[in-house]
């Protein structure tokens, strides 16, 4: 519950005014509804009493009937305003929460980020945040508005009807309503949370199934993955059935509470009226108001069904919105830069250092190749130069500033595993340079000997599938290199850039890069002769 | 509204929705009638309450307070039970429909290849997941509300006319306005729902891809722009959702207004009549106090089913939008896998592969392959420039793609749906772009079997496993994030070796590897070949090609073989 309140406050932060106004309107709707029914009941019964007594001519019909019409119309309008306001504010808060989550994700360490699974992160940002819309809409707003209405009804009914009727109605609604909610929540919490986690497991497994189905088919594992998906679905269905049972029971219990409150108002008020202590018209106010107050507890039913889902989502979302406080970073450096490693040592945790006391300077316009067997730390050097890893000792600098002082992207790293996205070729290129003109895109493609291929595929607007599917390995490589050129980097870091290319294409691509970026300091992790040959200097690790 | 719509005899989405519900029609109908019966029981319940007040007013006839209270609670219990049971039936029916459809999507997608018209895995998961769930409210809310609309208002109308023709007239006039208005709202609601559904799908696709690439996107300095773009997309989705909700709220507001005005008019007429101010509208000696109170209690419930229906109207719009997408998804003739991808006994006979007249269509381009005859134990390199179609040939040989022309013969039999699974049981496969399931590395290699020491040393995995935080139990990113390119490739090698293959199909097995590791991978593959396995590699690597005994040249304009 504390977690939910925390999320509610988080959502309130940006939308405080709208949510507070929405809350006020919610309470107003409930109050008007109760007044409308209470007044109508009183009006009819009082009118019949006056008619029976033969004093109908002096009975003031106009003010009450005008009031009835006024309440009917304004309640409807208020209800519309309340719904639009609360939903809009909630959806706004949720959209913001999604963005916060994504922003928090993007500040994670590089090591954690590369192991991030898209499907799981998607669950956080989509499903978990979706689950939180109930926190204001179906939990806190109805609880607060309903509670306020009940307190007001206690006062007004004591004044207009009788304190005994008022106390009975108030007691049954508040104790009964809260009791049902607590009981329902206790029972539904676990299955509702399970249903949600099973649904998320289904989603992740299904995405896995679709994206690896060819490999799975090859190894005869397709049915196994199907079974895994089905398992998740079966678990979801079982848990959802249990949740639904508890929700229906809670719904039925809330109806019992409402019926008991109305019946007690009828009984106490009727008995008082029969004894002549109050008029039948005043007894009618009690009964009709109690009928209308049913609306204060009815929405809680959905809260019971969703509470487990909401708590689970709140817990995960809260854990992931905590962002480290980052110092203000410098904007990307301008002009030629030299890249300097001075006495750099790097180790993960307490493991043996991958790199110790490493020194290197790459001047503007210079190409340096790093060679050495797999696992010797070539990629680590590049990641350090990109500011994606932090050294234990020493400094990695661009001119005189440490590279980690800049915003991410001060240098440009083309890693081994090219990250392309679903969308057009132009979209993929403009990830690096959103303002680039079509001519600039074509020039970059020409530099990596890819212009003819792209033209053959239908130009810059040709669409790529998920993760850039639709290009061969070599084409993917060259597209990522073209993207790097577009950034016009002063420091370019290439991790085995010509892998999957034949010798002729490799040479053309490397020459193209050099021509496009004459002033860049270039550091290459290279094991191919073509790559080492393109360098001015080779460093063995 | 401006979008052109295809005219068909029955709208495909409606037809699809009907088909979806067909299996559970009886349960839904029964439950709907139960909710109608529960709503109708309000009539006697209200009559009892009116009786209590009539007796209080006149001091005679009617119902005593105690009897009234007991009867009120009795009817309430009865209605509650009916509702409770009906909700249970509806929930089960809805679950059955959703689960069945989900299974259908699952099975079909498992055997499809290529991209669906709906989009990538993210969009498909959205359809199979939360979008299908949008059918539930339609089944549990809309269907029963429809039945109540057909029954409850008519019963109340009859009682109204029995007590007072004026009240009856108010109902007759106010009632039909509601469906007319709803039909108008319905159009707008459906269109808005469709747009919202599309947005949900594309948001999923936008994210699933970019999240997997987030590390690289940040290195490009593009994270702030990604966040900005996502903010826009999230905002668009909010806008579209609000558009749907606004229509829903507006329609229910108008209905509430009709209902409120109707009730207010009834209340005013009843009040004036009881006062004796009005002498028209009822029969004989005007309306009795009982009749007046009874009518007032019934008036809101005359409109209630219509209001329920309108509240559920956007449930219907959402369900139709989902049904429409399902229809589009089903209408798309996806390329299918040969066979089922199941684990079966391997195909018998020597693993000889022969192709004749093979060609594959790629968009407007036709890739024609030279005829090949690959004997068991052969070491074959497929070479050719990037994009010539080397990978495609490997896929065809593995039964992952159907050639547009020509035939593949494996182990003396035609490669077909019947033989593909058994053929694949003899294959090892090293794709160029490794993909990892969201399970342990161990499962990704041997699919549940423990990793033998031989396997680890053959694939040179020892150091790789030692460097991972949880060893072979580590869960990696979708494309092997957490490993270097060379490491990921060695994992693919280990997976191919673990299958104890007779034929290994490897796509650029030495790409991303330094000489030393490339040599180790090559040796591991050649060691397999020495044990009698056939080796078919698509590669540029001259050193690897030199170790093969046969080269099949694949040129963009058609290739030739030499040995």
Interface residues (C-beta under 8 A of the other chain):
Chain A: X40 X41 X43 X44 X45 X47 X48 X49 X50 X51 X52 X56 X57 X59 X61 X64 X65 X68 X69 X72 X73 X75 X76 X77 X79 X80 X83 X84 X87 X88 X91 X92 X94 X95 X98 X99 X102 X103 X105 X106 X110 X111 X113 X114 X115 X116 X117 X118 X119 X120 X121 X122 X125 X126 X127 X130 X199 X202 X203 X204 X205 X206 X207 X208 X209 X210 X211 X212 X213 X214 X215 X216 X217 X218 X219 X220 X221 X222 X223 X224 X225 X226 X229 X230 X233 X237 X240 X241 X244 X245 X248 X249 X251 X252 X255 X256 X259 X260 X262 X263 X266 X267 X270 X271 X273 X274 X280 X283 X284 X287 X332 X351 X371 X372 X373 X374 X375 X379 X386 X388 X407 X408 X409 X410 X412 X413 X415 X416 X417 X418 X419 X420 X421 X422 X431 X432 X434 X453 X465 X466 X467 X469 X472 X473 X474 X475 X483 X487 X496 X499 X500 X501 X502 X503 X505 X527
Chain B: X49 X52 X53 X56 X57 X58 X65 X66 X68 X69 X72 X73 X76 X77 X80 X83 X84 X87 X88 X91 X92 X95 X99 X102 X103 X106 X107 X109 X110 X111 X112 X113 X115 X119 X120 X121 X122 X124 X125 X128 X129 X130 X203 X204 X205 X207 X208 X209 X210 X211 X212 X213 X214 X215 X216 X217 X218 X219 X220 X221 X222 X223 X225 X226 X227 X230 X231 X234 X235 X237 X238 X241 X242 X245 X246 X249 X250 X253 X256 X257 X260 X261 X263 X264 X267 X268 X270 X271 X272 X274 X275 X276 X277 X289 X292 X293 X296 X337 X339 X340 X341 X342 X343 X344 X385 X386 X387 X391 X395 X398 X399 X400 X421 X424 X425 X427 X429 X431 X432 X433 X435 X436 X437 X438 X447 X463 X467 X475 X476 X477 X478 X479 X480 X481 X482 X484 X485 X486 X487 X488 X495 X499 X507 X508 X511 X512 X513 X514 X515 X516 X517 X540 X542
